[in-house]
Amino acid sequence: MSRLFWGGVDCTELARRFGTPLYVFDETVIRDRCAEVKRDFLSRWPDTGAYYASKAFQTQAMIRLVAQEGLGLDVVSMGELVAALKANFPPEHIELHGNAKSDEELSLALDAGVGRIIVDSLMELDVLANMAEKRGKIAPVLLRVTPGVDAHTHAYIATGQTGSKFGLPLEGELLLRAVRFAMEHPNIDLLGLHFHVGSQLFDPGDHVQSVVRVVEAAARLRDDVPGFELRELNLGGGFGAKANPAEPHVPVALFTDAMMNTLTQECERHGMKRPYASTEAGRWFVSEAGITIYRVESIKALPGITYIAVDGGMADNPRVPLYGAVYDAVAVEDADAPAYDWGGSKVSIVGKCCESGDVLIEDAKLPSVKRGDLIALYNTGAYTFSMASNYNRLGRPAVVLAGNGNAELIVERQTPEDLLRGELIPARLRAEEKARI
Ligand SMILES: *Cc1c(COP(=O)(O)O)cnc(C)c1O
């Protein structure tokens, strides 16, 4: 019997110390990813930058880690921006995204000196230009475009196709009008364009095709709009993460080399100088670094299917009901045990929420477990904590950062009392209970 260790720490011990469900991140894995980006992308290709898309997993500790590693930070809302500023992240290395930015979000970005504002629509450009003018500032802008590539991934995480709610299509009037407007407005510094083709991709084909289309469009814009030059191109993120530690790691260079080679070639072809190029992966940095530890609460064998129900579920990880994410599980106290034949029936690991869609693994391979045992899901570092809800008044699990044999709490578990904070009772409902009929 060998117990599961994560970040060099015994997971059985972690569950005892911090309770379950529990998110555990291996700091070494995150730092290795940052080092890989610096070595295989930033050092290999001059005039490049890399951001971490913090919506995948954002906490004060994580923001500090990214700052230490010298990467940029991508935020998408007031909450994420305030968190970044609170963690003292250098604002000039922050970029702000979003297809529905509020006045408050845009003005904070301008006032704080955020390095890039990725503008999603003509309307937003107009609002931002007015705000910048009033403040006597110049907004550093990239325009988000939809490259018209239908990424090979789940429809809910594909973003680059024509008709997407994100960005401006390369074809048609909208982009041309936006570029003209930006070039003519003294308070907008239009640095270039941005695309993000989709998420959880394992083949660079969609990214490469997007580069070809975007450079072609940029060349057209250069010819049509006086003064416009593609000085900067953000290539987005979307690099995939493997389901369990036995599968080979997806190297960043698989995407960045392919895109940079194509970018160099296409720019030459159109007689353009190669722009400064940046990426903004989220999942790839953190997904494989994270596991979630659960305790088994109930096992129910029905004809043809056995349900193993745990003490968490869609509240701490909605990715399965949301877009069919696939996970692998392991028995924490016996990590090498072979899969058990549950009487030939299918085994589903389900959560404790009051929804039939509350599934963690539809068809799991798992050794024999009993109530009270611990299981862990691999590859849960991205879009789990950040997507967690309090459905059924479940408190959000604690987050532990482990590495080199040490483990520290970086987010406390929410208690039932925490969940009541902010709730108010109007006076008329405070009256003593009347006699029941
Ligand atoms: C979500 C998102 C990313 C990061 O996507 P990952 O799949 O986590 O790498 C990057 N850019 C934009 C615009 C996004 O919306």
The ligand as a Gaussian input file, in Angstrom:
#p B3LYP/6-31G(d) Opt

LIG

0 1
 C       -9.827000      32.084000     -20.503000
 C       -8.951000      32.849000     -21.378000
 C       -7.596000      32.544000     -21.463000
 C       -6.989000      31.358000     -20.788000
 O       -7.495000      30.174000     -21.281000
 P       -6.834000      28.791000     -20.836000
 O       -7.548000      27.766000     -21.595000
 O       -7.019000      28.666000     -19.381000
 O       -5.387000      28.876000     -21.207000
 C       -6.809000      33.372000     -22.235000
 N       -7.331000      34.436000     -22.894000
 C       -8.634000      34.747000     -22.834000
 C       -9.143000      35.911000     -23.562000
 C       -9.488000      33.960000     -22.082000
 O      -10.785000      34.264000     -22.056000

